[in-house]
Amino acid sequence: MTVKNIALVGNPNVGKSTVFNGLTGLSQHTGNWPGKTVSLASGTFVHRGQAFSLIDLPGIYSLMANSPEEAVAIDYLRYQKPDVVVIVADATCLERNLNLAIQIIDAHSNVILCVNLLDEAKKKKIQVDLDSLSRLMGIPVVGVVARSKKNLDKLKEQIFYMAEKSIDSPDLSMVFTEEKVKDSVNRASALYKACVRLEQKDYNAPDRTLDHFVTSRSLGYPIMLLLLGLVFWITLQGANYISDYLHIGLFGLQDHLFEILTAWNAPPMLIDLLLFGVYQTVAWVISVMLPPMAIFFPLFTLLEDSGYLPRVAFNMDRCFRRACAHGKQALTMCMGFGCNACAIMSCRIIDSPRERLVAILTNNFVPCNGRFPTLIALISMFFAGLSTGPLQDVIAVSLLLAVILFGVFITLLVSKILSVTILKGLPSSFALELPPYRRPQFAKVIIRSLLDRTIFVLGRALVVATPAGFIIWFLANTYTGDASLLSLFTDTLDPFARLMGLDGVILMAFILGFPANEIVIPIIIMTYMATGSITELDTFQLRTLLVDNGWTTTTALCTLLFCLLHFPCGTTCLTIKKETASWKWTAAAFIIPTVCGFIVCFLVAQTFHLLGV
Amino acid sequence: MNDKLLPLDRLRVGQKGVVMDIAATDSEKRRFWDLGLIRGTTVESLHKSPSGDPIAYFIMGAVIALRNYDAEKILVVSST
């Protein structure tokens, strides 16, 4: 039996990925950032004994490719010759969606139209006459509500029948002239008029009212900051709470493990290595880093699912235009909050090569999910502790906002510098779609991304933190002469690090944190502990440990800034290499943020030094 | 009805216009075509961003934001 190939195509933001997940039962996502098709996702399903391989193609508006991402979709249709093409369309925005559908019908013989988001259409009192649509277009049309899996079995049934038919060679070689485009646009409009009835002429009114507020001159920016602040506040509050419990649990478990290992007569050195090297590092990653990551991620996903992020790009566009950058860079930056590597891949939505490079090279100035907890930990330990009660939260959230805004400022500054030097050029034209607002599926998003994040971080903790803990322990316990290798290593880095307001241990932690940023703080803690005599720490004593090792407010500030401004992690570097196909640009993406970090930290440290702080 | 051609970005918010001509390079034109912006399409100016640029338009049932620098290449006749 041969596997039949099915391709899913459609405009961006029509819920294509939801249809994909619904059909394949694959709850897993393509990237780390849910809901986005950044690289081709494929999955399989079996219907009536026939196996189908389903591929989720990037969103396209027509069969003319304007960006590398669109080219991927169109090339697939042209060269892979799928057995069936399923066009996914948004029932609330059918007119433009039909334009693409018509172009595909003209080029391909086995096509099914899947009209998604019927529930949203119903809410807006938009009546879609699916039967007429099917008759007039001459293809099967299935109406579905992908997120509640409604009618997906009907879609499978149609795919099954359609796949039985042989395909004519697809003809995607057509040259697009204005006449041709006009023809498909006019046919789409005619179909729309014939098959869609609006019971409520101003069905878009609620969206427009909302847009009126969130993009208004007076409220646009305050609402943006408030929402971001709210997300930070929930993250901080929740993380503190969970961290304490995890800490008590994990370090309580350590005592039990110690007793068990001792009872087994394990060699003291092995106990030392396993518990104080490996176990503790992993425990720190989980107790300090995991909670903020696991809370922030779903919250940001909710913002994304609601359709708010394109409005942020809309509001911020003026800054990007001034920096000679692409307006969609604001969107790729937002993705950076989740994962810089994924954000680098999402830069494919930018069609101009110059602006795509600018976006790739500057993406690391947005702190990803793995660096976020470091910022939170440093702010709560050194800056927000000055006062108590609600004011403390306000200070912490404001500082976090300030750090993020500083990152945005550096992004724009570096984009501008790149645009007038090595990547000279003017901003190219683009269109930013502001999709309809949708109520996110709160419970589903929260539970799923909470689980995804937790499993992801736990996995990374085991894979990355374990060897890191091992290395630290090994270096701390191997002596040449009087000094351990660890102190030799950190002492070498120390003079240089001091210039930037850091110390050798901090700089080493960032270097060892290259595979994964979330192990930076745990490495710092472990290294100080390896050289000190403290064995028991709770989160409140963490500050004491750092202060005992010479940390001042300046140190904390410089560490914070260096966390924001330093080389991308290993995964991100590899992704940059893949996306740019150039070691030169990968090196640039490594060097630019690092140099920025050196300069900023140096200036801050020296200024504070002169001021005698 | 006012028959004078005006660039799209000059439509007042709430005003509708019909596209009469697109004065842009071929690749820019193709991007406009993708959105359904061709001669004869009706476009409505919806709302401005806080700085007045870009502006959001209602085009073929979707809300699309265009920078004024691009929108001024699209010449429309105001229809309301």
Interface residues (C-beta under 8 A of the other chain):
Chain A: Y61 S62 M64 N66 T92 C93 L94 E95 R96 N99 F176 E178 V181 K182 V185 A188 S189 Y192 N204 D207 R208 D211 H212 T215 S216 R217 G220 Y221 F314 N315 D317 R318 R321 G327 D351 P427 S429 F430 A431 L432 E433 L434 P435 P436
Chain B: A24 S27 E28 K29 R30 R31 F32 W33 D34 L35 G36 I38 R39 G40 T41 L46 H47 K48 S49 P50 S51 D53 P54 A56 F58 I59 M60 G61 A62 V63 I64 A65 L66 R67 Y69 D70 K73
